Amino acid sequence: QVQLVESGGGLVQPGGSLRLSCAASGFTLDHYAIGWFRQAPGKQREGVSCISCSDSNTYYVDSVKGRFTISRDNAKNAVYLQMNSLKPEDTAVYYCATSNPKIITTFLRMGVMMPALFGSWGQGTQVTVSS
């Protein structure tokens, strides 16, 4: 059974850090591009970061550049999102998802990280940034 499971979310104060994990079972991640998305209440799902997604390997939405770092450990079949200097506006449910590296790279050249380009999704993990 193909499955992605996110973990690592929680409640953190502004300026704090969290490390999200995306673990795969039933398939190996190393052939896929992996994206992290987030969705806040009443808002559309937003592409946050992606690995093996672009000509430079990683992609970050402008609002998280310099604060978030995406990485992968193929030996552990997992992808991580290190989130530092967290802000209240980072509060959302965070999801990981898979995509075809060539397809997503083509679209990211146009600055587009559309959820529809991603296939398997996890159930999400809640991140709340609040004092």
C-alpha positions in Angstrom: 0.0 0.0 0.0 1.4 3.3 -1.1 1.4 5.7 1.8 3.0 9.0 2.9 2.9 10.0 6.6 3.8 13.4 7.9 4.9 14.0 11.4 6.7 16.6 13.5 4.0 19.3 13.7 3.0 21.0 16.9 2.7 24.2 18.8 5.6 26.5 18.8 6.2 30.1 19.8 7.1 32.8 17.2 10.8 32.5 16.4 10.9 28.8 17.2 11.7 25.8 15.1 10.1 22.6 14.0 11.3 19.8 11.8 8.6 18.0 9.7 9.2 14.5 8.4 7.5 12.8 5.4 8.0 9.1 5.5 7.0 6.7 2.7 5.9 3.1 2.8 5.0 0.8 0.0 7.3 2.6 -2.5 10.7 4.4 -2.6 10.9 8.2 -2.7 14.2 8.5 -4.5 12.6 8.5 -8.0 10.1 11.2 -7.1 10.0 15.0 -6.6 8.6 15.7 -3.1 6.7 18.8 -2.3 5.6 20.3 0.9 2.3 22.2 0.9 0.3 24.0 3.6 -3.3 25.0 4.0 -4.5 27.4 6.6 -8.3 27.7 7.5 -10.2 29.4 4.7 -7.2 29.6 2.4 -6.1 27.7 -0.7 -3.4 25.0 -0.4 0.0 26.7 -1.0 3.2 25.1 -2.3 5.9 25.8 0.2 8.9 23.9 -0.9 10.0 21.1 -3.2 13.0 18.9 -3.7 14.2 17.3 -7.0 11.8 19.8 -8.5 13.9 22.4 -10.2 17.0 23.1 -12.1 18.6 24.0 -8.8 17.1 20.9 -7.1 15.1 22.8 -4.5 12.3 25.3 -4.6 11.0 27.6 -1.9 8.1 30.0 -2.0 9.3 33.5 -1.3 7.7 33.8 2.1 9.9 30.9 3.5 13.2 31.5 1.8 16.0 31.7 4.3 13.9 30.2 7.0 12.9 26.7 5.7 15.2 24.0 4.4 14.1 20.9 2.6 16.2 17.7 2.5 15.9 14.1 1.8 17.4 10.9 3.1 16.9 8.1 0.6 18.3 5.5 3.0 15.5 6.3 5.4 13.0 6.8 2.5 12.1 10.2 4.0 12.0 13.9 3.2 12.3 16.6 5.8 11.3 20.3 6.2 13.4 22.2 8.7 11.4 25.3 9.7 13.2 28.0 11.6 12.2 31.5 12.7 8.6 30.5 12.5 5.9 33.2 12.3 2.2 33.1 13.1 1.4 33.2 9.4 3.2 29.9 9.0 0.3 28.3 11.0 -1.4 25.7 8.8 -1.7 22.0 8.1 1.4 20.8 6.3 1.2 18.1 3.7 3.8 16.2 1.6 3.2 14.9 -1.8 4.9 13.2 -4.7 5.4 14.4 -8.3 7.2 13.5 -11.5 10.6 15.4 -11.4 10.6 16.3 -15.0 7.0 17.6 -15.0 7.3 19.6 -11.9 10.6 21.1 -12.9 9.0 22.3 -16.2 6.2 24.0 -14.3 8.5 25.5 -11.6 10.5 27.2 -14.3 7.2 29.2 -14.7 7.0 29.7 -10.9 4.0 27.3 -10.6 3.8 24.7 -7.9 0.3 23.5 -8.4 -1.2 20.8 -6.1 -2.8 19.2 -9.2 0.8 18.3 -10.3 1.2 16.1 -7.3 -0.1 12.6 -6.8 0.2 10.7 -3.5 -0.6 12.9 -0.5 -0.1 12.3 3.2 -2.8 13.1 5.8 -1.1 16.3 7.0 0.4 17.5 10.3 -0.7 20.6 12.1 1.8 23.5 12.7 0.6 26.2 15.1 2.8 29.2 15.7 1.5 31.2 18.6 2.6 32.9 21.8 
